[in-house]
Structures are given as C-alpha cells and as structure tokens.
Amino acid sequence: MRQLIVPESARKSLAARDFVTDVLARVDVSVGGDSPGDIRVHDERFFDRAVADGTLGLGEAYMDGWWDADHLDVFFTKVLQGKLDDVADSRHRVFLHLKSRLLNMQTKSKSRRVAQTHYNLGNAFYADMLDPAMHYTCAYWEDASTLEEAQAAKCELVCQKLMLKPGESVLELGCGTGRVALALCRAGAEVVGVELSAELLEAAHAKAQAEELGPTLALGDLRSCDLERTFDLVLLPYNVLNHMLDDASLADALAAARRHLGPDSRLVIDTFQPSPAFLGDEPEKRRPILRYLDPFLDKEVVLSEENHYDPATQLNRIVWSYAVDGTQDARVEELTMRLFFPRELDAWVERSGLVIEHKLGDYDRRPFDGTSPKQLMICRLG
Ligand SMILES: C[S@@+](CC[C@H](N)C(=O)[O-])C[C@H]1O[C@@H](n2cnc3c(N)ncnc32)[C@H](O)[C@@H]1O
C-alpha cells in the first residue's frame, strides 16, 4: 500500500473543508469571501460538524460562534433560494458514502450482488473516510471536539433514547459494521445482529473483538430470518427498510421483525422522509458533490451524483461517478433505494399486524410532520 501523504486527521478535515466549501459555492456563498452573504469560519471544527450533521450542524455551529457572516439575511436568502438543504443532504449522504440508501433487493441474488459491490467496497475505503469505529451516520457534537468523540457521544445518546435497560435483548436487522449493535452491547444489552454483507459483518466482528464485546453477529438475509425467539427490542435502524425494493421483500422484512416481537417488545423503524422538492429538481442531472485528494492513488478525484427517480415505482437509482485526474467515469457505482411516503409507510406497518405507538420526525424526538427529515416509528404487536 502507498504511504499516506497527509496525516489522517488532516486528510479528513481537508476533505470536509472541500466538501462544505463546494456545497456552499453551489448557492453562491464563499468561505472567507467578501461578497454579501459570504461567511468567515472561526473554528476549523465547523467543517467536520457541517459534514457530519448537515445543515443542522451548520446552524448549531453558528450558535456556537464557529462562523459568522456580515449579511446573514443575504446568506439565508442564498441558502433558501439555492435549496442548500437538498444539495447538502444529497452530498452529505455521498460524502459519508455508505449512507443507507439501498441495495437492489428485487431478488435475493440481486441484493447480494449489490451488497457485494456497494457495501463490500473494502473496509480500508470506509476507514479512510470515517471515525475509527466507522460510523457512517450523523454525530452528536455537544461537548465533542473530534469526529471520534462526537460519534461516541451519539452512541450513548442512542441508548438513552431507546431507554434500554441492562440485560435487555435486542435484535438488529441489517446491522452493517455494528454501529448500533456494539453501542447497545456497551450499554449492557444482549445483542443479536443479522447482516447480508459479509464484509460489513467482518468489520463488526473485528470491532467487537477489539473491544471484547460479545454480540452474536450472523450473516443472513433479514427477510427470511427466524431465530425462534423474541427480543425486548427489534431494530430496523438507518434506512434498512429502504433496501426492500419490491413489495414482497418489504412484507417479508416487516413479518421478520414482527415474528421476533413478544407482547411487551418494541420495534423501532428508522427511515427518512423523501423530499419532493429534491426529487423534482432535475434529479437526473449529474452534480459534482465532492472533490478530494485520494491518498492511495495520490490523484484528485471528483465525485458526481445522479438521481434517477421513477415516481411510478418510487425507486431512486443513484449513480456515483468518479473522475480521477480528469478521466471521467474512472469508477461508476449504483445504488437503488425505495422511497416511502409517510402515509404509505404507516399503512404498510399497520397492515403487517403492528401498531404505531409513536412517530417522530428526528432523533431529537420532535413530532413527525411534513418537514421532518426522518420517519422514526416505535411499534408494538397489534
Ligand atoms: C444503511 S445500512 C444500516 C446499518 C446499521 N443498521 C446502522 O444503522 O449502522 C443498511 C444495512 O442493511 C443491510 N441489508 C440490506 N438488505 C439486507 C437484507 N436483506 N438482509 C440483511 N441485511 C441487509 C445492508 O447490507 C446494510 O448493512
């Protein structure tokens, strides 16, 4: 392997700085510029925070004095008119790269193939972009000064919010690299995780071993999973359901979750709310979303994204194209995900014999509404 040319922490910050600068430039805001609406950054942690937490992080970083602007009114006009939220959300997903979004699960063999190409990209690739525990979702920056600290704080918060008691049993369907499973183990739960991608599971195993944690991690298809027992808590965390591209897969996934619930168990579904504004805004247009120096190739890489959304099937085929040193399409990857509109998802869940006790709009427990980024459902047996 080539020797890294930049220390890891510096590389991450450089990439984050490029990413945020690039997103803001798309809405005509310069970092350090002197046009009305341009911003000044006072704390370099701003970039990591904006990347990890998107526009919410941007706002919180402002409150903490990490950046400011002479003309906030102009800044906000540019942000709103340029739909920064949609741009940033899309780019944020890709920056973290794994982001959720979905394998083609129309057939079992197809889903395995997509898992192999997308999630099995190689753990070195993800280790390069993420914190040491390889969390590929948003972090919690209150009191944290590094991505690693913010991710650890987020895990603690997840356990608190799940109101998990030590010794309780948890089944995570689609456990990936063990982000949630291991955090719950640390909190004293008895955890079983099921995952389709061998490579992600291997990463989860390695982390569990390093920390001497003892989750049971199994390679398998959650749709047909039957462990012949129930759990206090069953989780479908972070867009796992969006991998269920056809109705049979979705029904099977919900049935699998249901058969592991007892009378007092809870099921938590965590997915996102689709943004009609984003889907309607020339989604298939190729948009550059990230420019970075690849430390292994020692070359500049420009990553572009296209979203090919079919309203008839509600499937969004995302295409990521990598231009390496000016060579277009040096690498092209695709990921198809199914989008769930709110009432539709509720109906699917209820039709599967589950009762929705609560529906929340984000991890801060705000109630769900039309502007919510998330659809977080806490369900029980019907
Ligand atoms: C966005 S990731 C979420 C991972 C983890 N739950 C988390 O929150 O960090 C979605 C995961 O679901 C897994 N997955 C998708 N389809 C699956 C299936 N049919 N059976 C098991 N795992 C599946 C993917 O391989 C991936 O690890």
The ligand as an ORCA input file, in Angstrom:
! r2SCAN-3c Opt
* xyz 0 1
  C     -27.686      1.833      5.869
  S     -27.092      0.375      6.453
  C     -27.512      0.461      8.172
  C     -26.585     -0.363      9.004
  C     -26.852     -0.303     10.521
  N     -28.190     -0.697     10.858
  C     -26.617      1.087     11.057
  O     -27.558      1.754     11.398
  O     -25.456      1.500     11.126
  C     -28.214     -0.805      5.832
  C     -27.734     -2.203      6.107
  O     -28.751     -3.138      5.788
  C     -28.108     -4.282      5.226
  N     -29.088     -5.065      4.476
  C     -29.756     -4.675      3.379
  N     -30.567     -5.660      2.980
  C     -30.440     -6.670      3.847
  C     -31.019     -7.965      3.960
  N     -31.910     -8.389      3.075
  N     -30.658     -8.730      4.989
  C     -29.731     -8.308      5.894
  N     -29.128     -7.099      5.825
  C     -29.481     -6.300      4.816
  C     -27.023     -3.650      4.369
  O     -26.037     -4.583      3.970
  C     -26.514     -2.567      5.302
  O     -25.546     -3.037      6.178
*
